Amino acid sequence: MKKRVFITGLALLPLLFSCKKDAVHQEETPPAEDRPTTGYFEDVIAKASNDTCLTFIFIGDWGHQNDSLLANSTQMAAVADYLTLDFIVTGGDNFYESGVDSITDPVWDVYTENFNQNSLQVPWYISVGNHDHLGSAQAQIDYSLVDDRWTFPSLFYNFSKAINSSGDSLGIVMIDSEYLRLYPDSLNQMNWIDSITSTMDQKWRIMIGHHPLYSYGYHGSNLVLQGLLENTLYDNSVDLLLSGHDHDMQHIKTPGYTDYFIGGSTGKIRPTSSGEYSLFSSPHYGFLLLRVSKHKIETFFIDKNGSVVYQFTKIKA
């Protein structure tokens, strides 16, 4: 039997905050007066109550050295200073244009020079995208041996995090969507995904991969991945699928169970559009903040200037 899930949008969100607060085409970001915004992140998150939660950041398509990436990392550090940040997850395309060749490739500077703030010294859980596969994906795995933050045991893996002391937890499944879309007949990863998701007992479940199943951006939806993953997501009550690939921010909700978030605008942006299942779409540089407590996941798209441009809460009894 499916869990009963209630969805809330912007109108009700101030009543629903739950997490404890601790002391290759570039487009310019539209001017502030043209940005949809619900306020600077401190003002929005200050409404939080005292429930225990996990707090993490998702970044996608971030591996491009520019001023906007530095602005995003600065805002990420500010969020992490304001909150208790538990970890960071990446949605792939960690290094443009062709990944890295080795653990000493100079391109690693995109990571080491932009994300060296004290508040970002938390575990990073890595997934790869199509640009990473143009270089050595194995080198990104091997980098885990020389950097304590960088956590990347294999091209697909899973991990779990406790939400509170009552045993509630979050399960995250990291996939290699590039391999899935190119070799849909290869059963190794797909059998693993089916096995992991069908045995997950965590209260909240998130899948992370580079390519979106549904998108109204430049690349659009991926029918191959829909055919491979959509039933698995539904049958195993996967709450969110986080992806990048399209360089924008999107929230898409089809008639199925899963909410689809695209956060591929940390290092690059492109124009985007909306469609039948769109709840939000924006071509702004930024990242996705998630706060997970026992009964809700709160999501916040934050732009490079620190404004919350979209917020959404998913509730589970």
Secondary structure, DSSP 8 states (H G I E B T S, - for coil): ----EEEE-TTTGGG----------------GGGS--S-BHHHHHTT--S---EEEEEE-S----SHHHHHHHHHHHHHHHHTT--EEEE-S--STTT--SSTT-GGGHHHHHHS--GGG-S-EE----HHHHTS-HHHHHHGGGT-SSEE-SSSSEEEEEE-STTS-EEEEEE--HHHHHH-TT-HHHHHHHHHHHHT---SEEEEE-SS-SS--SSS---HHHHHHHHHHHHHTT--EEEE-SSSSEEEEE-SSS-EEEEE--SS--------TTEEEEE---EEEEEEE-SSEEEEEEEETTSBEEEEEEEEE-
